[in-house]
């Protein structure tokens, strides 16, 4: 508890530091975390910095809560198929529609030591299967950049029948070693064994 003198009567009043200071281990440098920023201050300033009011929270957050994303990532399980660690995404959950969603999966895969990420076709947003939107290219490129394999499991025939470009893209991906469009886990096991 910090003690401060009242301006008018000189009486002392106690100020309770904010939660971020209470959670920090004792040391000679105070670290204050405010609005996704870290500020390193000498210890005597740490209590003062916490007395500064936080910016007001808006009624509707613009982005989903990070805890929600962590809960979605927690639905994924790590399995080993033919000595290859594979992160299996749950079939139910939020649709994966862009780079931000994929980066959460890639971070989770990296943390768990996975070499491949398996995404059910039903979890991918319809924009993924329309190549003109560039969503598929952006998502595949993220996996290439982070040196992770991507396997899309499930029936995508309704999308490939509607687009010859998508059919060619799937065929080209299945010839390589980075991205595969497969029917089921058994087919994934056959690919990983070879």
N, C-alpha and C positions, 0 to 999 in steps of 0.2 A: 504494500500500500504506500502510495506516495503521499507526503504531507505538504500542503501548500498553505500559505497565509492568506487570509481573506483581506481584500483591499481596504474595506471600511474600518473594521474594528481590530484588525491584527489577530483575530482569533484563527486558530488553526483548523483546517478542515481536511478530511482525508479523501483522496481521490483513488478510486480503484482503477488500476491499469486495465487496458482492454485484454481480451482473451488471447491475442497473439503473443503478448509478453508473458502471460502465465504459462503458456505451453512451451516456451523456449527454455533450454537448459541454462543454468547459471553460467555466465562467462563475463569477461571484461569488455565485450563489445555487444551492444544490443542490436538485434535485427528486427525490424518492424516490417511486417507484410501488409500492404494496403492495396487493394484493387489490382491484384495480379502483379504488383511491383514489389521488389525487395529493396529496402533502403538500409544500408549499414551505417549505424550511428555510434558514437561513443556511449558507454553505459549511462552516463548522467543525462543524456538526451532521450533515452529510450522511453521513459515514462512521459516526458513532455510530448513526444511525437504521437503517443497513443491517445493523448488528450485531444488531438486534432480530430474533429468529427469526420466520419467517413462520408463519402459522397452518397446522396440519397439513392435508394434502390427504386427502379421503376416497377410499376405494377406488373407489367408483362416483360419478362426477359426476352431479349432478341434471339438468344441462342439456347438450345437445350442445356439443362444443368449438366455439369461434368459427371455428377453422380449417376445420372441416367445413362450416359454413355458407358460408364464403368459397369453398370448393371447389365447393359446389353453385351458388353465384352465378356462378362462373367458367364453368359450362357454358352459361350464357346468352350469346347473341351479339347484337350491335347491327347492325341492317340498316336501310337507308333505302328506304322504299317510297313512291314519288311525293313525294319531298322531305320525308318525315316520318320522323324517327328512331324506330325500333321495336325494343324489346328482345324477342327471341325466346327463350323458355325451351325448354330441351331436353326432348324427350318422356320421356326416362328420368330417373330421380332420385327423391328423396324426395317423398312426397305433400305437397301444400300443403293444410293442414288448419285453419289459423287465422290470426289477425292477425299473430302473430310471424313466421311464414313469409313472409307478404305484405310485412311491413315490410322484410325482407331484400331482397326483389325491388324494392321501391320505392326503397330506398337505392341499390341497384345501378343502377336505371334513372336516378335523379337524378344519380348520379356520371357515368354515361356520356352524359347529355344526352338520354335518350329521352323521347318524348311519349306513347308507347303501350307497354303491356306485353302480350305475347301468351303465354297459358298454354294448353298442350294440355289438353283436357278430361280425359284420362287421368291427369294429374298432380293433379287436384283430388280431395280426399277425398270419399267418398260423403256425408258430413254436409253438404257444400256444397249438394248437390242436394235435401236435405230442409230446406225453408224453416223448419220449426218449430224447428230448431236455431239459427237466426239467424246461422249461419256465412256464408252468402252475403251477407246484408245487411251484416255487419261488414266483410267483405272489400271489397265494392263501396264502402262508405262510406270506407274507408281510401284507395282510389284517388281518390274524389271530393275528399277533404280535401287530398290532395297534388297535385291537378289533373293527374292522369295518366289516360289512357284505358286501359281493360281490354278485351281481346278474348279470349274463350275459344274455341279452335279445336277442332273435332272433333264427332263424332256424340254427341249427348246424348239421342237419341230414346227410349232405354229409360227415362230419368228423366222426360222430359216426358209419356210415355204413362202413367206411374204416378201423376202428380200434375197436376191441372188448375191448381193454384196456381202451380206451377213453370212450366207452359206459359204462363200469363198474365204471369208475371214476365219470362220470356225475351222474349215478344212486346213488352212495354213497354220493356225495355232496348234491343231492336233498333230501336225507333222514335227513340231518343235519340241523343246524340253522345258519351256517356260510357262505356257498357258495351255490348259486342256479343257475341252468341253466334253464331259463324259456322262454316260447314262446312270451309273450307280457306283457304289463303293467297291464292288468286285472288280469292275473295269479299272478303277483307280489302283487297286492292289496289283493288278496285272501290269499296269504301266510302271509302277514304282519298283516292281521286282526285277524289271529288265534293265 
